[in-house]
Amino acid sequence: MKFFIYSRKSVYTGKGESIDNQIEMCKQYLYTKFPDVPDKEISVYEDEGFSAKNTERPQFQQMLRDIKLKKPDFVVCYRLDRISRNVSDFSTLIEELNNRNISFICIKEEFDTSKPMGKAMMFIASVFAQLERETIAERVRDNMVMLARTGRWLGGTTPTGYTSEKHQEIIIDGKIKTSCKLKDNPEELRGIDIIFDKYLELRSVSGVSKYLISQNIKSRNGKFYSLLGIKEILQNPVYCIADKEAFDYFVEKNADVCFEEKDCSNKYGLISYNKRDYKKKHAPRQSVDKWIIAIGKHKGRIEGRKWVAIQKILEENIPTGKKPAKMHNHYSLLSGFIYCEKCGSRMFAKQRSGKTANSASFDYMCNSKLRGGKTLCDCQNLNGGQTDDIVCDYLMEYINENSDIFQLLENLKREIQKEELEDPLERIEARIKKCCEEMDNLVATISEGKPNPALIERINVKIQQLDQELTKLKEKQAHLEQVNLTDDERQLKGILLVSCLSSLKNNFDELTIQDKRALLKLLIEKITWDGENLHIFIYGE
């Protein structure tokens, strides 16, 4: 019989339930229950420094792969929460083991899924393990609220305009308590004042950016403020005075306000916690109702009435979908597609102003110049309408039966025609089935007899390749199931595309601007402008 032992610990330690201790106890259990088991039949998987909140652990994932390849008889762990504290993850693993007739043993709780009662008790215990995890998370939040009420700075990168200052105080029995608070950085705060004043005047983040660049006002890292950086400053409550207007705003937004109206003053600023969701990738900003707001120990900078007015302007300027974004407007073909060779930034369409201006009169201007004028980049603008016409005419002249583009279009047309002959979802499902069959056959080959090590290595490599392909196929399958086009819709789509590509020159002028953009992206790798010449790079050249 074959045995897999899995051990996990969140923090490295040699004490208590350390990785080594877990493995040793699991082995002793196996030697007691299965006296004749040789050491070579026991495989060990160790994850140290990983929590049980999910299954994204290197050795755990390796064990899952080996379960498919080597088919052990038992998977053993010291305690249930070493595997997972999430009921969904745990039940998925148990289901996978059951499908492969593999038993799961947990020595601490003495569960054995090879027996019906053990399996039932295992799921009950996993529910309590998840409850424990959620209780810990709730306790952490409660502690955060308690710390928030003290107004202390909990660490991390300090906001622009402040530094962190440590404070120590003696409490009961002579113990020293250390905490941090924000301290003013006068030089940076002058820039903060300008940002808030100019935004109220201009009502535009890009307008503030241009002004800061024109005045050579830079951030603490010596670079000009980015648009996102300016917006983050405008939205940060740390600069807002904890007065009644600020209190009313956050109460109305259903934030977790950790002070009462009677505590408001015109002296201290606000401290905010829980603004980002660190459980998700890139820690996205959470809505205000998830924030914890407290009175800090630093001086406030912007009165509540002014800060709240700025938030309302920012909210009004959030794109609604009715106003086209800068890269996707209704009049320009190449906005965001051309690169400025002088500064390396993209060039965007900007409509001309004046009485004679219309939707057809626009220029392409690089992003650096849009942000800071000629101070950042003095590259010559491009006449928008003329540039669009030049690029389209060039492509039409370039397309002939001997060109790479023509061959590309012909190949694409044949692929579309081929795909429309069968349902793509059925094709993917058939390939998924074939991958699974191939993997099972390879595993069976290893299981039967005693193949030589070289053959086993080659089979393992092939199975890994099939496993990767299977993952991609399942992602495509999920996407197609969401799109869920009918046969008639797919056929119509194919007919339109084939028709368009078959006579591109005749159909190009009839396409919408969105379709033209999509076609240009298919044919053109990049377009650059050096101030005098436009360079068009075609795929395949």
C-alpha positions as CSV (number, residue, x, y, z in Angstrom):
1,M,0.0,0.0,0.0
2,K,1.0,3.6,-0.7
3,F,0.6,6.5,1.8
4,F,0.8,10.2,1.4
5,I,1.5,12.4,4.5
6,Y,0.6,16.1,4.3
7,S,1.8,18.6,6.9
8,R,1.3,22.4,7.1
9,K,2.1,25.3,9.4
10,S,1.5,29.0,8.9
11,V,4.6,30.2,10.6
12,Y,8.0,28.6,10.9
13,T,8.7,27.1,14.3
14,G,10.5,24.1,15.8
15,K,8.0,23.9,18.7
16,G,4.6,22.4,19.2
17,E,2.9,21.2,16.0
18,S,5.9,21.8,13.9
19,I,6.2,20.3,10.4
20,D,8.7,17.7,11.7
21,N,6.5,16.8,14.7
22,Q,3.4,16.4,12.5
23,I,5.2,14.1,10.1
24,E,6.7,12.0,12.9
25,M,3.3,11.6,14.6
26,C,1.7,10.6,11.3
27,K,4.4,8.0,10.7
28,Q,4.0,6.5,14.2
29,Y,0.3,6.2,13.6
30,L,0.9,4.3,10.3
31,Y,3.5,2.0,11.9
32,T,0.9,1.2,14.6
33,K,-2.0,0.5,12.2
34,F,0.1,-1.0,9.4
35,P,3.1,-2.7,11.0
36,D,4.6,-3.9,7.7
37,V,4.5,-0.6,5.8
38,P,8.0,0.2,4.4
39,D,9.3,3.7,4.5
40,K,9.7,3.8,0.7
41,E,5.9,3.6,0.4
42,I,5.4,6.8,2.4
43,S,5.6,10.1,0.5
44,V,5.7,13.3,2.5
45,Y,4.5,16.8,1.4
46,E,5.4,19.8,3.6
47,D,4.1,23.4,3.3
48,E,5.6,25.8,5.9
49,G,4.6,29.4,6.0
50,F,1.2,28.9,4.2
51,S,-2.2,29.5,5.8
52,A,-5.3,27.3,5.3
53,K,-7.5,30.0,3.9
54,N,-7.1,28.4,0.4
55,T,-5.4,25.6,-1.3
56,E,-2.8,27.7,-3.2
57,R,0.2,25.9,-1.6
58,P,3.0,24.4,-3.6
59,Q,3.3,21.1,-1.9
60,F,-0.4,20.7,-1.6
61,Q,-0.9,21.2,-5.3
62,Q,2.0,18.8,-6.0
63,M,0.2,16.2,-3.8
64,L,-3.0,16.7,-5.8
65,R,-1.0,16.0,-9.0
66,D,0.7,13.0,-7.6
67,I,-2.7,11.6,-6.4
68,K,-3.7,11.4,-10.1
69,L,-0.4,9.8,-11.1
70,K,0.5,7.5,-8.3
71,K,-2.9,6.6,-6.8
72,P,-2.1,6.2,-3.1
73,D,-4.3,4.1,-0.8
74,F,-4.3,6.6,2.0
75,V,-3.8,10.4,2.5
76,V,-2.8,11.1,6.1
77,C,-2.6,14.4,8.0
78,Y,-2.1,15.3,11.7
79,R,-5.1,17.5,12.1
80,L,-8.1,18.4,9.9
81,D,-7.3,22.2,9.7
82,R,-3.8,21.3,8.3
83,I,-5.7,20.6,5.0
84,S,-8.1,23.5,4.9
85,R,-10.5,25.6,7.0
86,N,-12.7,26.1,4.1
87,V,-15.6,23.7,3.8
88,S,-15.8,24.0,0.0
89,D,-12.1,23.3,-0.5
90,F,-12.2,20.4,1.9
91,S,-15.3,18.8,0.4
92,T,-13.7,19.1,-3.1
93,L,-10.7,17.2,-1.9
94,I,-12.7,14.4,-0.2
95,E,-14.9,14.0,-3.3
96,E,-11.7,13.7,-5.4
97,L,-10.3,11.0,-3.1
98,N,-13.6,9.1,-3.0
99,N,-13.8,9.0,-6.8
100,R,-10.4,7.4,-6.8
101,N,-11.1,5.0,-3.9
102,I,-8.5,6.8,-1.7
103,S,-9.1,6.9,2.1
104,F,-8.4,10.0,4.1
105,I,-7.1,9.7,7.7
106,C,-6.8,12.4,10.3
107,I,-5.0,11.1,13.3
108,K,-5.7,13.8,15.9
109,E,-9.5,13.7,15.4
110,E,-9.3,10.0,14.6
111,F,-11.3,10.2,11.4
112,D,-11.1,7.6,8.6
113,T,-13.1,8.1,5.5
114,S,-12.8,4.5,4.6
115,K,-15.7,4.1,7.2
116,P,-19.1,5.7,6.7
117,M,-19.2,7.3,10.2
118,G,-15.7,8.7,9.8
119,K,-16.7,10.3,6.5
120,A,-19.8,11.9,8.1
121,M,-17.8,13.2,11.1
122,M,-15.1,14.6,8.8
123,F,-17.6,16.9,7.1
124,I,-19.1,18.0,10.4
125,A,-15.6,18.8,11.7
126,S,-14.7,20.8,8.5
127,V,-17.8,23.0,9.1
128,F,-16.5,23.9,12.6
129,A,-13.0,24.5,11.2
130,Q,-14.4,27.1,8.8
131,L,-16.5,28.6,11.6
132,E,-13.3,28.9,13.6
133,R,-11.6,30.7,10.7
134,E,-14.5,33.1,10.3
135,T,-14.5,33.7,14.0
136,I,-10.8,34.6,13.9
137,A,-11.4,37.0,11.0
138,E,-14.3,38.7,13.0
139,R,-12.0,39.0,16.0
140,V,-9.3,40.7,13.9
141,R,-11.9,43.2,12.7
142,D,-13.1,43.8,16.2
143,N,-9.5,44.5,17.3
144,M,-9.1,46.8,14.3
145,V,-12.1,48.8,15.5
146,M,-10.7,49.0,19.0
147,L,-7.4,50.3,17.7
148,A,-9.2,52.7,15.4
149,R,-10.9,54.3,18.4
150,T,-7.4,55.2,19.7
151,G,-6.6,57.2,16.5
152,R,-3.2,55.7,16.2
153,W,-1.3,55.1,13.0
154,L,-1.1,51.3,12.5
155,G,1.9,51.4,10.1
156,G,2.6,51.2,6.4
157,T,3.5,53.9,3.9
158,T,2.5,57.2,5.4
159,P,0.3,59.5,3.4
160,T,1.9,62.4,1.5
161,G,2.3,65.3,3.9
162,Y,3.0,63.2,7.0
163,T,5.7,61.1,8.7
164,S,5.2,58.5,11.4
165,E,6.3,59.3,15.0
166,K,6.6,56.8,17.8
167,H,5.2,57.5,21.3
168,Q,5.9,55.6,24.5
169,E,3.9,55.7,27.7
170,I,4.2,53.8,31.0
171,I,1.1,51.8,32.0
172,I,0.4,49.4,34.9
173,D,3.3,47.6,36.5
174,G,5.8,49.8,34.8
175,K,5.2,48.3,31.3
176,I,5.9,50.5,28.4
177,K,3.3,50.9,25.6
178,T,4.5,52.0,22.2
179,S,2.2,53.5,19.6
180,C,2.6,55.7,16.4
181,K,0.9,58.8,15.2
182,L,1.2,61.0,12.1
183,K,3.4,64.0,12.2
184,D,3.2,67.0,9.8
185,N,5.7,67.3,7.0
186,P,5.2,71.1,6.1
187,E,7.0,71.0,2.7
188,E,4.8,68.1,1.4
189,L,1.6,69.6,3.0
190,R,2.0,72.8,0.9
191,G,1.6,70.7,-2.2
192,I,-1.4,69.0,-0.7
193,D,-3.1,72.4,-0.1
194,I,-2.5,73.3,-3.7
195,I,-4.0,70.1,-5.0
196,F,-7.2,70.6,-3.0
197,D,-7.5,74.3,-3.9
198,K,-6.8,73.8,-7.6
199,Y,-9.3,70.9,-7.8
200,L,-12.1,73.0,-6.4
201,E,-11.2,75.7,-8.9
202,L,-10.7,73.5,-12.0
203,R,-12.9,70.5,-11.1
204,S,-10.5,68.3,-13.1
205,V,-7.8,65.9,-12.0
206,S,-5.9,66.4,-15.3
207,G,-6.2,70.1,-14.8
208,V,-4.6,69.8,-11.4
209,S,-1.9,67.6,-12.9
210,K,-1.1,70.2,-15.6
211,Y,-0.9,73.0,-13.0
212,L,1.5,71.0,-10.8
213,I,3.7,70.2,-13.7
214,S,3.8,73.9,-14.8
215,Q,4.9,74.9,-11.3
216,N,7.4,72.0,-11.1
217,I,5.7,70.6,-8.0
218,K,6.7,66.9,-7.5
219,S,5.8,64.1,-5.2
220,R,8.1,62.8,-2.4
221,N,9.8,60.4,-4.8
222,G,10.9,63.3,-7.1
223,K,8.5,62.6,-9.9
224,F,5.4,64.4,-11.1
225,Y,2.2,63.3,-9.5
226,S,0.2,60.8,-11.5
227,L,-3.5,61.3,-12.2
228,L,-4.2,58.3,-9.9
229,G,-1.9,59.7,-7.2
230,I,-3.8,63.0,-7.3
231,K,-7.1,61.3,-7.0
232,E,-6.0,59.1,-4.1
233,I,-4.9,62.3,-2.2
234,L,-8.3,64.0,-2.9
235,Q,-10.2,60.9,-1.6
236,N,-8.0,60.3,1.5
237,P,-9.9,61.3,4.7
238,V,-6.6,61.7,6.5
239,Y,-6.5,65.4,5.3
240,C,-10.1,66.0,6.4
241,I,-10.8,67.8,9.8
242,A,-13.0,65.7,12.1
243,D,-15.8,68.2,12.2
244,K,-19.6,67.9,12.0
245,E,-19.7,68.0,8.1
246,A,-17.2,65.2,7.9
247,F,-19.1,63.2,10.6
248,D,-22.5,63.6,8.7
249,Y,-20.9,62.6,5.4
250,F,-19.5,59.3,6.7
251,V,-22.6,58.5,8.7
252,E,-24.7,59.0,5.5
253,K,-22.3,56.7,3.6
254,N,-22.9,54.0,6.3
255,A,-19.2,53.9,7.2
256,D,-18.2,52.4,10.6
257,V,-17.7,55.8,12.4
258,C,-15.9,55.2,15.7
259,F,-16.7,58.5,17.4
260,E,-19.8,60.5,18.2
261,E,-20.9,64.0,17.0
262,K,-20.0,65.5,20.4
263,D,-16.4,64.4,19.8
264,C,-16.1,66.5,16.6
265,S,-13.6,69.4,16.7
266,N,-11.8,71.7,14.3
267,K,-8.4,70.5,15.3
268,Y,-7.7,66.8,14.6
269,G,-7.9,64.9,11.3
270,L,-9.4,61.6,10.4
271,I,-7.8,58.2,10.3
272,S,-9.4,55.5,8.0
273,Y,-9.0,51.8,8.2
274,N,-10.1,48.8,6.0
275,K,-10.2,50.9,2.8
276,R,-8.8,48.1,0.7
277,D,-9.7,44.4,0.3
278,Y,-6.4,42.6,0.8
279,K,-8.0,39.2,0.3
280,K,-8.3,40.0,-3.4
281,K,-5.6,40.4,-6.0
282,H,-4.1,44.0,-6.2
283,A,-6.1,44.9,-3.1
284,P,-8.9,46.9,-4.7
285,R,-10.4,49.9,-3.0
286,Q,-13.6,49.1,-1.1
287,S,-16.8,51.1,-1.0
288,V,-17.0,53.7,1.8
289,D,-19.6,51.7,3.8
290,K,-16.8,49.1,4.4
291,W,-14.4,51.8,5.9
292,I,-13.7,52.3,9.6
293,I,-13.4,56.1,10.4
294,A,-11.8,57.4,13.6
295,I,-10.4,60.7,14.9
296,G,-6.6,60.7,14.6
297,K,-3.9,62.3,16.7
298,H,-2.7,64.5,13.9
299,K,-3.8,68.0,12.8
300,G,-6.5,68.1,10.2
301,R,-5.8,70.1,7.0
302,I,-9.0,70.5,5.0
303,E,-12.3,71.5,6.6
304,G,-15.1,69.0,6.3
305,R,-17.3,71.2,4.1
306,K,-14.6,71.6,1.5
307,W,-13.5,67.9,1.6
308,V,-17.1,66.7,1.2
309,A,-17.7,69.1,-1.7
310,I,-14.6,67.6,-3.5
311,Q,-16.0,64.1,-3.0
312,K,-19.2,65.0,-4.6
313,I,-17.4,66.5,-7.6
314,L,-15.3,63.3,-7.9
315,E,-18.5,61.2,-7.8
316,E,-20.1,63.3,-10.5
317,N,-17.1,62.8,-12.7
318,I,-17.1,59.0,-12.5
319,P,-17.7,57.6,-16.1
320,T,-21.3,56.3,-16.6
321,G,-20.9,54.8,-20.0
322,K,-22.8,57.6,-21.7
323,K,-19.6,59.6,-22.2
324,P,-17.0,57.8,-24.3
325,A,-13.6,57.1,-22.8
326,K,-10.6,58.9,-24.2
327,M,-9.4,55.8,-26.1
328,H,-12.8,54.8,-27.4
329,N,-14.7,57.8,-28.8
330,H,-17.0,58.1,-31.8
331,Y,-14.8,60.2,-34.0
332,S,-11.2,58.9,-34.0
333,L,-9.8,55.6,-35.4
334,L,-6.3,55.5,-33.9
335,S,-6.7,57.0,-30.4
336,G,-4.4,55.1,-28.0
337,F,-2.9,53.1,-30.9
338,I,-0.1,55.5,-31.9
339,Y,3.0,55.9,-29.8
340,C,5.1,59.0,-29.4
341,E,8.8,58.2,-30.1
342,K,10.0,61.1,-28.1
343,C,8.5,60.2,-24.7
344,G,7.2,56.7,-25.4
345,S,3.6,57.4,-24.2
346,R,0.5,56.7,-26.2
347,M,-1.2,59.4,-28.3
348,F,-4.8,60.2,-27.8
349,A,-7.4,62.1,-29.8
350,K,-8.2,65.6,-28.6
351,Q,-10.9,67.6,-30.3
352,R,-10.1,71.2,-31.3
353,S,-11.9,74.1,-29.6
354,G,-13.3,77.2,-31.2
355,K,-16.3,78.3,-33.2
356,T,-15.3,76.5,-36.3
357,A,-14.5,73.2,-34.5
358,N,-16.5,70.1,-35.2
359,S,-16.3,66.3,-34.6
360,A,-14.0,65.9,-37.6
361,S,-11.5,68.4,-36.4
362,F,-9.2,66.8,-33.9
363,D,-5.5,66.0,-33.3
364,Y,-3.5,63.2,-31.8
365,M,-1.5,64.3,-28.9
366,C,0.8,62.3,-26.7
367,N,-0.3,61.6,-23.1
368,S,2.7,63.4,-21.6
369,K,1.9,66.6,-23.5
370,L,-1.8,66.2,-22.6
371,R,-0.8,66.0,-18.9
372,G,1.9,68.7,-18.7
373,G,2.1,70.5,-22.1
374,K,5.5,71.1,-23.7
375,T,7.2,70.9,-20.4
376,L,7.0,67.1,-20.5
377,C,7.0,66.5,-24.3
378,D,7.3,68.9,-27.2
379,C,6.4,66.4,-30.0
380,Q,4.4,67.9,-32.8
381,N,0.7,67.0,-32.8
382,L,-0.8,64.9,-35.6
383,N,-3.8,66.0,-37.6
384,G,-6.4,63.4,-36.6
385,G,-8.6,63.1,-39.7
386,Q,-5.6,63.1,-42.1
387,T,-3.7,60.5,-40.1
388,D,-6.8,58.1,-40.1
389,D,-7.1,58.5,-43.8
390,I,-3.4,57.9,-44.5
391,V,-3.3,54.7,-42.4
392,C,-6.5,53.3,-44.0
393,D,-5.3,54.2,-47.6
394,Y,-1.9,52.6,-46.8
395,L,-3.6,49.3,-45.7
396,M,-5.9,49.2,-48.7
397,E,-2.9,49.7,-51.1
398,Y,-0.9,47.1,-49.1
399,I,-3.6,44.4,-49.5
400,N,-3.0,42.4,-52.6
401,E,-2.9,38.8,-53.4
402,N,0.9,38.6,-52.8
403,S,1.0,40.4,-49.5
404,D,1.4,38.9,-46.0
405,I,-1.8,40.6,-45.0
406,F,-3.8,39.0,-47.7
407,Q,-2.4,35.6,-46.7
408,L,-3.3,36.4,-43.1
409,L,-6.9,37.2,-44.0
410,E,-7.2,34.2,-46.2
411,N,-6.0,31.9,-43.4
412,L,-8.3,33.6,-40.9
413,K,-11.2,33.2,-43.4
414,R,-10.5,29.5,-43.7
415,E,-10.3,29.0,-39.9
416,I,-13.7,30.8,-39.5
417,Q,-15.3,28.7,-42.2
418,K,-13.8,25.5,-40.6
419,E,-15.0,26.5,-37.1
420,E,-18.6,27.2,-38.2
421,L,-19.0,23.6,-39.5
422,E,-19.2,22.4,-35.9
423,D,-20.3,23.6,-32.5
424,P,-17.1,25.0,-30.7
425,L,-18.5,24.0,-27.3
426,E,-19.0,20.4,-28.5
427,R,-15.5,20.4,-30.0
428,I,-14.0,21.5,-26.7
429,E,-16.0,19.0,-24.7
430,A,-14.8,16.3,-27.0
431,R,-11.2,17.4,-26.5
432,I,-11.6,17.5,-22.7
433,K,-12.9,13.9,-22.9
434,K,-10.0,12.8,-25.0
435,C,-7.5,14.4,-22.6
436,C,-9.0,12.6,-19.6
437,E,-8.9,9.3,-21.5
438,E,-5.2,9.9,-22.4
439,M,-4.3,10.7,-18.8
440,D,-6.1,7.6,-17.5
441,N,-4.4,5.4,-20.1
442,L,-1.0,6.8,-19.1
443,V,-1.7,6.3,-15.4
444,A,-2.8,2.7,-16.1
445,T,0.5,2.1,-18.0
446,I,2.5,3.1,-14.9
447,S,0.3,1.0,-12.6
448,E,0.6,-2.1,-14.7
449,G,3.8,-4.0,-14.2
450,K,7.1,-2.2,-13.4
451,P,8.0,0.2,-16.2
452,N,11.6,1.5,-16.3
453,P,12.3,4.9,-14.7
454,A,13.0,6.6,-18.1
455,L,9.5,5.6,-19.3
456,I,7.9,6.8,-16.1
457,E,9.6,10.2,-16.4
458,R,8.4,10.6,-20.0
459,I,4.8,9.6,-19.0
460,N,4.9,12.1,-16.1
461,V,5.9,14.9,-18.4
462,K,3.1,14.0,-20.9
463,I,0.5,13.9,-18.1
464,Q,1.6,17.3,-16.9
465,Q,1.2,18.7,-20.4
466,L,-2.3,17.1,-20.7
467,D,-3.2,18.5,-17.3
468,Q,-2.2,22.1,-18.4
469,E,-4.2,21.7,-21.7
470,L,-7.2,20.4,-19.7
471,T,-7.1,23.5,-17.5
472,K,-7.1,25.8,-20.5
473,L,-9.9,23.8,-22.2
474,K,-12.1,24.1,-19.1
475,E,-11.6,27.9,-19.0
476,K,-12.6,28.1,-22.7
477,Q,-15.6,25.8,-22.0
478,A,-16.8,28.1,-19.1
479,H,-16.4,31.2,-21.4
480,L,-18.4,29.6,-24.2
481,E,-21.1,28.5,-21.8
482,Q,-21.5,32.1,-20.7
483,V,-21.6,33.4,-24.2
484,N,-24.0,30.6,-25.2
485,L,-24.5,31.6,-28.9
486,T,-27.2,29.6,-30.7
487,D,-26.3,27.7,-33.9
488,D,-28.1,30.3,-36.0
489,E,-26.2,33.2,-34.3
490,R,-22.9,31.4,-34.8
491,Q,-23.6,30.8,-38.4
492,L,-24.7,34.4,-39.0
493,K,-21.5,35.7,-37.3
494,G,-19.4,33.4,-39.5
495,I,-21.1,34.4,-42.7
496,L,-20.7,38.1,-41.9
497,L,-17.0,37.7,-41.0
498,V,-16.2,35.6,-44.1
499,S,-18.0,38.0,-46.3
500,C,-16.2,41.0,-44.9
501,L,-12.8,39.4,-45.1
502,S,-13.4,38.1,-48.6
503,S,-13.9,41.5,-50.1
504,L,-12.2,43.8,-47.5
505,K,-11.5,46.7,-49.9
506,N,-15.1,46.9,-50.9
507,N,-16.5,46.6,-47.4
508,F,-14.0,48.6,-45.4
509,D,-15.9,52.0,-45.7
510,E,-19.1,50.3,-44.7
511,L,-17.7,49.1,-41.3
512,T,-18.4,50.9,-38.1
513,I,-15.5,52.7,-36.4
514,Q,-15.4,50.0,-33.7
515,D,-15.1,47.3,-36.4
516,K,-12.4,49.2,-38.2
517,R,-10.4,49.5,-34.9
518,A,-10.7,45.8,-34.4
519,L,-9.5,45.1,-37.9
520,L,-6.6,47.4,-37.6
521,K,-5.5,45.7,-34.4
522,L,-5.5,42.4,-36.3
523,L,-3.3,43.7,-39.1
524,I,-1.1,46.4,-37.5
525,E,1.5,45.6,-34.8
526,K,2.3,49.2,-33.9
527,I,2.3,52.8,-35.2
528,T,4.8,55.4,-34.0
529,W,5.2,59.1,-34.6
530,D,8.6,60.9,-34.2
531,G,7.3,64.4,-34.9
532,E,8.0,64.3,-38.6
533,N,7.3,60.8,-39.9
534,L,4.6,58.2,-39.2
535,H,5.9,54.6,-39.0
536,I,3.5,51.7,-39.5
537,F,4.6,48.2,-38.5
538,I,2.6,45.4,-40.2
539,Y,2.5,41.9,-38.6
540,G,4.7,39.5,-40.4
541,E,7.1,42.2,-41.8
